[in-house]
Amino acid sequence: MSKGTIKKVAGPLVVAEGMRDANMFDVVRVSEQRLIGEIIEIHGDQASIQVYEETSGLGPGEPVESTGAPLSVELGPGLIGGIFDGIARPLVEIMEATGTNLKRGIEIPSLNREKKWHFVPTVEAGTMVEAGDIIGTVLETEIVTQKIMIPYGIQGKIVSINEGDYTVTDTVAVLEKADGSTENLTLMQKWPVRIGRPYKQKLSPDKPLVTGQRVIDTLFPIAKGGVAAVPGPFGSGKTVVQHQLAKWAEADIVVYIGCGERGNEMTDVLNEFPELKDPKTGKSLMERTVLIANTSDMPVAAREASIYVGITIAEYFRDMGYSVALMADSTSRWAEALREMSGRLEEMPGEEGYPAYLASRLAQFYERAGRVISLGKDGREGALSAIGAVSPPGGDISEPVSQATLRIVKVFWSLDANLAYRRHFPAINWLTSYSLYNLGKWFNTNVDEKWMDLRARIMKMLNDEAELDEIVKLVGMDALSAPDRLKLEAARSIREDFLHQDAFHEVDTYTDLSKQLLMMELVLHYYDISLEALGKGASIEDLVKLEVRESIGRFKYVALDKIKAEYDNILMRLQKEVDNLLQKEEA
């Protein structure tokens, strides 16, 4: 254990001397107050330490002690439903111990040492096991069963294992290694946050993460184990999109990282999530959620730690075979923290003052997502999907964080302030967003063979509308031909009836894939039948004012058990109204 003294203090950066025996990324305790920090640079016997707590009042000569271990997170029963700060300290327990204000230097373990959990073995004494094998289960909440796995790097024979109630530090099983030594296994294991947890095999991202949000699932889907970026200016709905994904995405576990967000936004999350009902089980959403609250007024250095802590917890549940959705809100705040620390270390700045290694740090984070075969003999499949919000100043995505993120992620949901001001939510711009995941085969096989053709027609119509809008602005609507005016009307129907989705409506908040297919078909049927009627002499004014159009618009509010009957009814009325129009024209 290396000991030294403070040489100088510069904000969250402390330079200590006498630290020759310390290693990079060792966790250190600074001063008599035992503030927690991490070594980020070593020159000779001088170590630069980023301190994860307020450093005011520290001065030269105060002691610094290295723990000899990297920043690690405790993984075990007690994580689900927990609210942690950026370095995985439990905020509720801290409040109970010290009151509403965080006290510097407080040491409270992430997992409760007193609480007992009922452990049920799934193997017997004498079983040969290896890293990743499941030896038992603990029912953590009514929704989540935590699987107790053999830690990485350990294999051998189970000598004893017993069912019962244990704390996270009690021995639940004893394992004998090949060399004859024994290892006591507990419900808890530790993992260094900067190192990705190992797996057997990474699988190709060919299954979608179904979210129930039409603009995402139909136009810009994300794969299970995929990565997506949600950039947008203030007020464009980044947090609402992430809340919707947390609630409705096809994920068993949600890890939500509030990385440098404003305190009031994080308070909203902390207040709302326990009240939100999990649609699959009817229980509180918190019963399958881990929250990491690391707000703007907390020390900037802890923002980087919060990102790594969150993804390590997500990987742990992925290794159990769960599908995990990770929300990072927002990576821009983390990048700003990197910029500040880089400036204090006097490193050569890159673009706009960000460090030159910004892109590689972002890539290291996002590459830990994926759909994998976990370690262990049973070949469990788990998925970790990462969705990172980006907050570019003024919504300008040409800035370095947005550009570095775009080079890494495969899905780009571009939030548009103009759409948000027009009350169009989700405010994802269909002209500038994209998804590079090739999921067409899955949709055509599992939903309907027409899916990709319908999607392609809808995208073309939206692109044509943008071009026609330019003409209308220059020379007016009267300059357009009747077919073009009809195309504009159909595109408006796509925008207002299909892409616009009410997050607060009990039916419209989530749309099943089968219903999304029918909604696409309805709008395109209206266009096709009307286009045919135009050729037969019907007037564009009459086709625009068809009564059935209101029913097409309200179809998104129809409950799932009634959609097929309503769909058939609308199609019949549409054909009938158009036929009546044509008869009038002939008369």
C-alpha positions as CSV (number, residue, x, y, z in Angstrom):
1,M,0.0,0.0,0.0
2,S,1.6,3.2,-1.2
3,K,1.5,6.3,1.0
4,G,2.4,9.9,0.1
5,T,1.5,13.5,0.7
6,I,-0.3,16.2,-1.2
7,K,1.9,18.5,-3.2
8,K,-0.7,20.8,-4.7
9,V,-4.5,21.0,-5.2
10,A,-6.2,22.3,-8.4
11,G,-10.0,21.8,-8.2
12,P,-10.8,18.1,-8.5
13,L,-7.2,17.4,-9.4
14,V,-4.7,16.6,-6.6
15,V,-1.0,16.0,-7.2
16,A,0.7,13.8,-4.6
17,E,4.4,12.9,-4.1
18,G,5.9,9.8,-2.6
19,M,3.6,7.6,-4.6
20,R,6.3,5.5,-6.5
21,D,4.8,2.2,-5.6
22,A,1.2,3.1,-6.7
23,N,-0.3,2.0,-10.0
24,M,-2.4,3.7,-12.7
25,F,-6.1,3.8,-11.8
26,D,-5.5,2.8,-8.2
27,V,-8.2,4.1,-5.8
28,V,-6.7,6.4,-3.2
29,R,-7.9,8.0,0.0
30,V,-6.9,11.7,0.2
31,S,-6.3,13.6,3.5
32,E,-7.6,12.9,7.0
33,Q,-11.1,13.1,5.6
34,R,-10.4,10.1,3.4
35,L,-11.8,11.5,0.2
36,I,-12.0,8.9,-2.5
37,G,-10.0,9.5,-5.7
38,E,-8.3,7.6,-8.6
39,I,-4.8,7.9,-10.0
40,I,-5.0,9.1,-13.6
41,E,-1.3,10.0,-14.3
42,I,2.1,9.0,-12.8
43,H,5.4,10.7,-13.4
44,G,8.2,9.3,-11.2
45,D,7.0,9.4,-7.6
46,Q,4.3,12.1,-8.4
47,A,0.8,10.9,-9.0
48,S,-2.1,13.0,-10.4
49,I,-5.4,12.0,-8.7
50,Q,-8.9,12.9,-9.8
51,V,-10.9,13.2,-6.6
52,Y,-14.5,12.2,-6.7
53,E,-15.5,14.6,-3.9
54,E,-15.2,18.3,-3.1
55,T,-11.5,19.2,-2.5
56,S,-11.9,22.7,-0.9
57,G,-9.9,23.0,2.3
58,L,-7.2,20.5,1.3
59,G,-3.6,21.7,1.4
60,P,0.0,20.5,0.8
61,G,1.4,18.0,3.3
62,E,-1.9,16.1,4.0
63,P,-1.6,12.3,3.7
64,V,-2.6,10.3,0.6
65,E,-2.9,6.5,0.8
66,S,-3.3,4.1,-2.1
67,T,-5.6,1.1,-1.6
68,G,-3.7,-0.9,-4.2
69,A,-6.9,-1.8,-6.1
70,P,-8.6,-0.2,-9.1
71,L,-12.1,1.4,-8.8
72,S,-14.4,-1.6,-8.6
73,V,-18.1,-2.1,-8.1
74,E,-19.8,-4.7,-5.9
75,L,-22.1,-7.0,-7.8
76,G,-24.8,-9.0,-6.1
77,P,-28.3,-9.0,-4.6
78,G,-29.4,-5.5,-3.6
79,L,-28.5,-3.7,-6.8
80,I,-32.1,-3.7,-8.3
81,G,-34.2,-0.8,-7.1
82,G,-31.0,0.8,-5.8
83,I,-30.2,4.5,-6.2
84,F,-26.4,5.1,-6.3
85,D,-24.1,8.0,-6.8
86,G,-21.4,8.1,-9.5
87,I,-19.0,5.9,-7.6
88,A,-21.7,3.3,-6.6
89,R,-22.3,4.6,-3.1
90,P,-26.0,3.9,-2.0
91,L,-27.6,7.4,-1.7
92,V,-30.6,6.2,0.5
93,E,-28.2,4.6,3.1
94,I,-26.0,7.7,3.0
95,M,-29.1,9.9,3.7
96,E,-30.1,7.7,6.6
97,A,-26.6,7.9,8.0
98,T,-25.7,11.6,7.5
99,G,-29.0,13.5,6.6
100,T,-29.9,15.2,3.4
101,N,-26.5,16.7,2.7
102,L,-23.7,14.4,1.4
103,K,-20.8,14.2,3.9
104,R,-17.3,14.1,2.5
105,G,-15.3,11.0,2.9
106,I,-18.2,8.8,3.9
107,E,-17.6,5.1,3.4
108,I,-20.8,3.0,3.0
109,P,-20.6,-0.2,0.9
110,S,-22.8,-0.5,-2.2
111,L,-24.6,-3.6,-1.0
112,N,-26.3,-3.8,2.4
113,R,-24.2,-6.1,4.7
114,E,-27.0,-6.8,7.1
115,K,-29.9,-7.8,4.8
116,K,-30.4,-11.5,4.4
117,W,-31.3,-13.1,1.0
118,H,-32.8,-16.5,0.5
119,F,-30.3,-18.6,-1.6
120,V,-31.5,-21.6,-3.5
121,P,-28.7,-23.9,-4.9
122,T,-29.0,-25.1,-8.5
123,V,-26.0,-27.5,-8.3
124,E,-25.0,-30.2,-5.8
125,A,-21.8,-30.9,-3.9
126,G,-19.4,-32.7,-6.1
127,T,-20.3,-30.8,-9.3
128,M,-17.4,-29.5,-11.4
129,V,-17.9,-25.8,-12.2
130,E,-16.1,-23.1,-14.2
131,A,-16.3,-19.3,-14.4
132,G,-19.8,-18.1,-15.3
133,D,-21.6,-21.2,-14.2
134,I,-24.8,-20.6,-12.1
135,I,-24.7,-22.3,-8.7
136,G,-27.9,-20.8,-7.3
137,T,-30.5,-18.1,-7.4
138,V,-31.8,-15.3,-5.2
139,L,-35.2,-13.8,-5.7
140,E,-34.2,-10.1,-5.6
141,T,-37.6,-8.6,-6.4
142,E,-40.9,-10.1,-7.6
143,I,-39.7,-9.5,-11.2
144,V,-36.0,-10.2,-11.1
145,T,-34.3,-13.5,-10.0
146,Q,-30.6,-12.9,-9.5
147,K,-28.4,-15.8,-10.6
148,I,-25.3,-16.4,-8.5
149,M,-22.4,-17.1,-10.8
150,I,-18.9,-18.5,-10.3
151,P,-16.5,-15.4,-10.5
152,Y,-14.2,-15.0,-13.4
153,G,-10.9,-16.9,-13.1
154,I,-12.2,-19.6,-10.8
155,Q,-12.9,-23.3,-11.5
156,G,-13.0,-26.6,-9.6
157,K,-15.4,-28.8,-7.7
158,I,-18.1,-27.7,-5.3
159,V,-17.3,-29.3,-1.9
160,S,-20.3,-27.9,0.0
161,I,-23.4,-25.8,-0.9
162,N,-26.5,-25.2,1.3
163,E,-29.8,-23.5,0.9
164,G,-30.6,-20.8,3.4
165,D,-30.7,-17.1,4.3
166,Y,-27.4,-15.3,3.9
167,T,-25.9,-11.8,3.8
168,V,-23.9,-10.9,0.7
169,T,-20.6,-11.6,2.6
170,D,-21.6,-15.0,4.0
171,T,-20.1,-18.2,2.5
172,V,-22.9,-20.0,0.5
173,A,-20.6,-22.6,-1.1
174,V,-17.0,-23.9,-0.9
175,L,-15.1,-24.7,-4.0
176,E,-12.0,-26.9,-4.3
177,K,-9.5,-25.9,-7.0
178,A,-7.3,-28.3,-9.0
179,D,-4.3,-27.5,-6.7
180,G,-6.2,-28.6,-3.6
181,S,-6.8,-25.1,-2.2
182,T,-10.4,-24.0,-1.4
183,E,-12.3,-20.9,-2.3
184,N,-15.3,-19.5,-0.3
185,L,-18.1,-18.3,-2.6
186,T,-20.4,-15.6,-1.5
187,L,-23.5,-13.9,-3.1
188,M,-21.3,-11.0,-4.1
189,Q,-18.4,-10.5,-6.4
190,K,-16.3,-7.4,-7.3
191,W,-15.3,-6.2,-10.8
192,P,-13.0,-3.3,-11.9
193,V,-15.2,-0.8,-13.7
194,R,-12.8,0.1,-16.5
195,I,-12.5,-3.5,-17.8
196,G,-15.3,-5.0,-19.8
197,R,-16.6,-8.3,-18.3
198,P,-15.6,-11.3,-20.5
199,Y,-17.9,-13.5,-22.5
200,K,-17.6,-16.5,-24.8
201,Q,-18.8,-15.1,-28.1
202,K,-20.3,-11.9,-29.5
203,L,-23.3,-12.5,-31.7
204,S,-24.3,-10.5,-34.8
205,P,-27.0,-7.8,-34.1
206,D,-29.8,-9.3,-36.2
207,K,-32.8,-9.0,-33.8
208,P,-34.5,-5.7,-33.1
209,L,-35.0,-4.3,-29.6
210,V,-38.8,-3.7,-29.9
211,T,-39.7,-0.4,-28.2
212,G,-43.3,0.2,-29.2
213,Q,-42.4,3.7,-30.5
214,R,-43.5,3.7,-34.1
215,V,-40.9,6.1,-35.5
216,I,-38.2,4.0,-33.9
217,D,-39.4,0.5,-34.7
218,T,-40.6,1.2,-38.2
219,L,-38.1,3.7,-39.6
220,F,-35.0,3.6,-37.4
221,P,-34.9,0.3,-35.4
222,I,-32.1,-0.5,-32.9
223,A,-30.8,-4.1,-32.6
224,K,-30.8,-6.0,-29.4
225,G,-27.3,-5.4,-28.1
226,G,-27.0,-2.3,-30.4
227,V,-25.9,1.2,-29.6
228,A,-27.9,4.4,-30.4
229,A,-27.3,8.1,-29.9
230,V,-30.1,10.6,-29.1
231,P,-28.7,14.1,-29.8
232,G,-30.9,17.1,-29.5
233,P,-31.1,20.7,-28.1
234,F,-32.6,21.6,-24.7
235,G,-36.4,20.9,-24.6
236,S,-36.5,18.6,-27.6
237,G,-37.5,15.5,-25.6
238,K,-34.3,13.5,-25.0
239,T,-35.3,12.6,-21.5
240,V,-38.9,11.7,-22.5
241,V,-37.6,9.4,-25.3
242,Q,-35.3,7.6,-22.7
243,H,-38.2,7.3,-20.2
244,Q,-40.3,5.7,-22.9
245,L,-37.6,3.3,-23.8
246,A,-36.9,2.4,-20.2
247,K,-40.6,1.7,-19.7
248,W,-41.5,-0.1,-23.0
249,A,-38.3,-1.5,-24.6
250,E,-38.1,-5.3,-24.7
251,A,-35.6,-5.4,-21.9
252,D,-35.6,-7.3,-18.6
253,I,-33.4,-4.9,-16.7
254,V,-33.0,-1.1,-17.1
255,V,-29.8,0.8,-15.9
256,Y,-30.4,4.5,-16.0
257,I,-27.3,6.8,-15.6
258,G,-28.0,10.4,-14.9
259,C,-24.5,11.6,-15.8
260,G,-24.1,15.3,-15.0
261,E,-27.8,16.1,-15.6
262,R,-29.4,19.0,-13.7
263,G,-30.5,18.0,-10.2
264,N,-34.2,18.8,-11.0
265,E,-34.2,16.4,-14.0
266,M,-32.7,13.6,-11.9
267,T,-35.2,14.3,-9.1
268,D,-38.0,13.9,-11.7
269,V,-36.5,10.5,-12.6
270,L,-36.2,9.5,-9.0
271,N,-39.8,10.5,-8.3
272,E,-41.4,9.1,-11.5
273,F,-39.7,5.7,-11.8
274,P,-41.1,4.3,-8.6
275,E,-44.6,5.4,-9.6
276,L,-44.4,4.1,-13.2
277,K,-46.0,0.7,-13.6
278,D,-44.0,-2.0,-15.5
279,P,-46.5,-2.8,-18.3
280,K,-45.4,-6.5,-18.4
281,T,-45.9,-7.3,-14.7
282,G,-48.0,-4.4,-13.3
283,K,-45.3,-3.9,-10.6
284,S,-43.3,-0.7,-10.0
285,L,-40.7,-0.1,-12.8
286,M,-38.1,0.3,-10.0
287,E,-38.3,-3.5,-9.4
288,R,-36.2,-4.0,-12.5
289,T,-34.3,-0.8,-12.6
290,V,-30.9,0.4,-11.2
291,L,-30.5,4.2,-11.0
292,I,-27.2,6.0,-10.9
293,A,-27.7,9.7,-9.9
294,N,-24.7,11.8,-10.6
295,T,-26.0,15.4,-11.0
296,S,-24.3,18.5,-12.4
297,D,-23.5,19.9,-9.0
298,M,-21.5,16.8,-7.9
299,P,-17.8,16.9,-8.6
300,V,-17.1,16.6,-12.4
301,A,-14.6,13.8,-12.0
302,A,-17.3,11.4,-10.8
303,R,-19.1,11.7,-14.2
304,E,-16.6,9.4,-15.9
305,A,-16.8,6.9,-13.0
306,S,-20.7,6.9,-13.2
307,I,-20.6,5.8,-16.9
308,Y,-18.2,2.9,-16.2
309,V,-20.1,1.9,-13.0
310,G,-23.4,1.8,-14.9
311,I,-22.1,-0.3,-17.8
312,T,-20.4,-2.8,-15.4
313,I,-23.7,-3.3,-13.5
314,A,-25.4,-3.8,-16.9
315,E,-22.8,-6.3,-18.1
316,Y,-23.3,-8.3,-14.8
317,F,-27.0,-8.7,-15.5
318,R,-26.3,-9.4,-19.2
319,D,-24.0,-12.3,-18.1
320,M,-27.0,-13.9,-16.3
321,G,-28.8,-14.1,-19.6
322,Y,-31.0,-11.0,-19.3
323,S,-31.7,-8.4,-22.0
324,V,-30.4,-5.1,-20.5
325,A,-31.1,-1.5,-21.7
326,L,-28.6,1.1,-20.6
327,M,-29.6,4.8,-20.7
328,A,-26.8,7.3,-20.4
329,D,-28.1,10.9,-20.0
330,S,-25.9,12.5,-21.1
331,T,-22.5,11.6,-22.5
332,S,-21.9,15.3,-23.3
333,R,-21.5,16.0,-19.6
334,W,-19.0,13.2,-19.3
335,A,-17.0,14.7,-22.2
336,E,-17.0,18.1,-20.5
337,A,-15.6,16.5,-17.4
338,L,-12.9,14.8,-19.5
339,R,-12.1,18.3,-21.0
340,E,-11.8,19.8,-17.6
341,M,-9.5,17.1,-16.2
342,S,-7.4,17.1,-19.4
343,G,-7.0,20.9,-19.1
344,R,-5.8,20.6,-15.5
345,L,-3.3,17.9,-16.5
346,E,-2.0,20.4,-19.1
347,E,-2.4,17.8,-21.9
348,M,-2.4,18.9,-25.6
349,P,-6.0,19.9,-26.4
350,G,-7.9,18.6,-29.4
351,E,-10.8,20.2,-31.2
352,E,-12.7,22.8,-29.0
353,G,-10.5,22.0,-26.1
354,Y,-11.6,18.4,-25.7
355,P,-8.8,15.9,-25.2
356,A,-7.4,14.1,-28.3
357,Y,-8.5,10.8,-26.9
358,L,-12.2,11.7,-26.6
359,A,-13.3,9.5,-29.5
360,S,-11.4,6.4,-28.2
361,R,-12.9,6.8,-24.7
362,L,-16.4,7.0,-26.2
363,A,-15.7,4.0,-28.4
364,Q,-14.4,2.0,-25.4
365,F,-17.7,2.7,-23.6
366,Y,-20.0,1.8,-26.5
367,E,-18.1,-1.3,-27.6
368,R,-19.1,-2.9,-24.3
369,A,-22.6,-3.2,-25.6
370,G,-23.6,-6.3,-27.6
371,R,-25.5,-9.6,-27.8
372,V,-23.3,-12.3,-26.4
373,I,-23.0,-15.9,-25.3
374,S,-22.0,-15.6,-21.6
375,L,-19.3,-17.6,-19.8
376,G,-20.5,-20.9,-18.3
377,K,-21.4,-24.3,-19.6
378,D,-25.0,-23.6,-20.4
379,G,-24.3,-21.0,-23.1
380,R,-26.7,-18.3,-21.9
381,E,-27.5,-15.6,-24.4
382,G,-27.6,-12.0,-23.0
383,A,-27.9,-8.6,-24.6
384,L,-26.8,-5.1,-23.5
385,S,-28.2,-2.3,-25.6
386,A,-26.7,1.2,-24.9
387,I,-28.6,4.4,-25.7
388,G,-26.7,7.5,-25.0
389,A,-28.2,11.0,-25.0
390,V,-26.0,13.8,-26.4
391,S,-26.6,17.4,-25.5
392,P,-24.8,19.5,-28.1
393,P,-24.8,23.3,-27.2
394,G,-27.6,24.9,-29.1
395,G,-28.4,21.6,-30.8
396,D,-25.4,22.0,-33.1
397,I,-24.3,18.4,-33.9
398,S,-21.2,19.5,-35.7
399,E,-19.4,19.8,-32.3
400,P,-16.8,17.1,-31.4
401,V,-18.8,15.0,-28.9
402,S,-21.7,14.5,-31.4
403,Q,-19.4,13.8,-34.3
404,A,-17.2,11.3,-32.3
405,T,-20.4,9.6,-31.2
406,L,-21.8,9.4,-34.7
407,R,-18.7,7.7,-35.9
408,I,-19.3,4.9,-33.4
409,V,-23.0,4.3,-33.1
410,K,-25.2,2.6,-35.7
411,V,-28.4,4.4,-34.9
412,F,-28.9,8.1,-34.9
413,W,-32.2,9.5,-33.6
414,S,-31.9,13.2,-34.4
415,L,-34.2,15.2,-32.2
416,D,-35.5,18.4,-33.8
417,A,-36.4,21.5,-31.8
418,N,-38.8,22.7,-34.6
419,L,-40.8,19.4,-34.3
420,A,-40.8,19.8,-30.5
421,Y,-42.1,23.4,-30.7
422,R,-44.9,22.1,-33.0
423,R,-45.8,19.6,-30.3
424,H,-44.8,16.7,-32.5
425,F,-43.4,13.9,-30.2
426,P,-41.3,11.9,-30.4
427,A,-39.5,14.8,-32.1
428,I,-37.2,12.5,-34.1
429,N,-36.5,14.1,-37.5
430,W,-37.2,11.4,-40.2
431,L,-35.0,13.3,-42.7
432,T,-31.8,13.4,-40.7
433,S,-32.0,10.2,-38.6
434,Y,-30.8,6.8,-39.7
435,S,-30.3,3.2,-38.6
436,L,-27.5,1.1,-40.0
437,Y,-28.7,-2.2,-38.6
438,N,-29.8,-4.7,-41.2
439,L,-33.0,-5.9,-39.6
440,G,-35.2,-6.2,-42.6
441,K,-35.0,-10.0,-42.8
442,W,-36.2,-10.3,-39.2
443,F,-39.2,-8.0,-39.7
444,N,-40.2,-9.7,-43.0
445,T,-40.0,-13.1,-41.4
446,N,-41.5,-12.4,-38.0
447,V,-44.0,-9.6,-38.7
448,D,-45.0,-9.6,-42.4
449,E,-43.2,-10.1,-45.7
450,K,-44.5,-6.7,-46.9
451,W,-42.9,-4.8,-43.9
452,M,-39.8,-3.5,-45.6
453,D,-41.6,-2.6,-48.8
454,L,-44.2,-0.6,-46.8
455,R,-41.4,1.1,-44.8
456,A,-39.5,2.0,-48.1
457,R,-42.7,3.6,-49.5
458,I,-43.3,5.6,-46.4
459,M,-39.7,6.9,-46.3
460,K,-39.9,7.8,-50.0
461,M,-43.2,9.7,-49.4
462,L,-41.7,11.7,-46.5
463,N,-38.6,12.6,-48.6
464,D,-40.9,13.6,-51.6
465,E,-42.9,15.8,-49.2
466,A,-39.8,17.7,-48.2
467,E,-39.0,18.4,-51.9
468,L,-42.6,19.4,-52.6
469,D,-42.6,21.7,-49.6
470,E,-39.8,23.7,-51.1
471,I,-41.8,24.2,-54.3
472,V,-44.9,25.2,-52.3
473,K,-42.9,27.8,-50.4
474,L,-41.6,29.3,-53.6
475,V,-44.7,29.3,-55.9
476,G,-47.6,28.2,-53.7
477,M,-49.9,25.2,-53.5
478,D,-51.8,26.0,-56.7
479,A,-48.6,25.3,-58.8
480,L,-48.7,21.6,-57.8
481,S,-50.4,18.9,-59.9
482,A,-53.3,16.9,-58.3
483,P,-51.2,13.8,-57.8
484,D,-48.5,15.9,-56.0
485,R,-51.1,17.5,-53.7
486,L,-52.4,14.0,-52.9
487,K,-48.9,12.9,-52.1
488,L,-48.6,15.9,-49.7
489,E,-51.8,14.9,-48.0
490,A,-50.7,11.3,-47.6
491,A,-47.4,12.4,-46.2
492,R,-49.2,14.7,-43.7
493,S,-51.2,11.7,-42.6
494,I,-48.0,9.7,-42.1
495,R,-46.6,12.5,-40.0
496,E,-49.6,13.3,-37.9
497,D,-51.4,9.9,-37.7
498,F,-48.4,7.5,-37.7
499,L,-45.2,9.2,-36.5
500,H,-46.8,11.4,-33.9
501,Q,-47.3,9.3,-30.7
502,D,-48.8,10.4,-27.4
503,A,-46.6,9.1,-24.5
504,F,-49.4,9.9,-22.0
505,H,-52.3,8.1,-23.8
506,E,-52.9,4.7,-22.3
507,V,-53.3,3.0,-25.8
508,D,-51.0,5.2,-28.0
509,T,-48.0,5.2,-25.6
510,Y,-47.1,1.7,-26.9
511,T,-47.8,0.2,-30.4
512,D,-47.5,-3.5,-31.1
513,L,-45.6,-4.4,-34.3
514,S,-48.7,-5.9,-35.9
515,K,-50.6,-2.7,-35.3
516,Q,-47.8,-0.6,-36.7
517,L,-48.1,-2.7,-39.9
518,L,-51.8,-2.1,-40.2
519,M,-51.3,1.7,-39.6
520,M,-48.8,1.8,-42.4
521,E,-51.2,-0.1,-44.7
522,L,-54.1,2.2,-43.9
523,V,-52.3,5.4,-44.9
524,L,-50.9,3.8,-48.1
525,H,-54.3,2.3,-49.0
526,Y,-55.8,5.8,-48.8
527,Y,-53.1,7.1,-51.1
528,D,-53.3,4.2,-53.6
529,I,-57.2,4.2,-53.8
530,S,-57.3,8.0,-54.1
531,L,-54.6,8.1,-56.8
532,E,-56.6,5.6,-58.8
533,A,-59.7,7.7,-58.3
534,L,-57.9,10.8,-59.5
535,G,-57.1,9.0,-62.8
536,K,-60.8,8.3,-63.1
537,G,-61.8,12.0,-62.8
538,A,-62.3,12.5,-59.0
539,S,-61.4,16.0,-57.7
540,I,-58.5,16.4,-55.3
541,E,-60.6,18.6,-53.0
542,D,-63.2,15.9,-52.5
543,L,-60.5,13.2,-51.9
544,V,-58.8,15.4,-49.2
545,K,-62.1,15.9,-47.4
546,L,-63.2,12.2,-47.2
547,E,-64.9,11.5,-43.9
548,V,-63.0,8.2,-43.4
549,R,-59.7,10.2,-43.0
550,E,-60.7,11.1,-39.4
551,S,-61.1,7.3,-38.6
552,I,-57.6,6.7,-40.2
553,G,-56.2,9.4,-37.9
554,R,-57.9,8.0,-34.8
555,F,-56.9,4.4,-35.6
556,K,-53.8,4.7,-33.3
557,Y,-56.1,5.1,-30.3
558,V,-57.9,1.8,-31.0
559,A,-57.2,-1.0,-28.4
560,L,-55.2,-4.0,-29.7
561,D,-58.1,-6.4,-29.4
562,K,-60.3,-4.3,-31.7
563,I,-57.8,-3.3,-34.3
564,K,-58.6,-6.0,-36.9
565,A,-62.3,-5.3,-37.0
566,E,-61.7,-1.5,-37.1
567,Y,-59.1,-1.9,-39.9
568,D,-61.6,-3.9,-42.0
569,N,-64.3,-1.4,-41.3
570,I,-62.1,1.6,-42.3
571,L,-61.0,-0.1,-45.6
572,M,-64.6,-0.9,-46.5
573,R,-65.7,2.7,-45.8
574,L,-62.8,4.1,-47.7
575,Q,-63.6,2.1,-50.8
576,K,-67.3,3.0,-50.5
577,E,-66.7,6.8,-50.1
578,V,-64.4,6.8,-53.1
579,D,-66.9,4.8,-55.2
580,N,-69.6,7.3,-54.3
581,L,-67.4,10.2,-55.3
582,L,-66.7,8.6,-58.7
583,Q,-70.5,8.0,-59.3
584,K,-71.2,11.7,-58.5
585,E,-68.5,12.8,-61.0
586,E,-70.0,10.5,-63.7
587,A,-73.5,11.9,-63.0
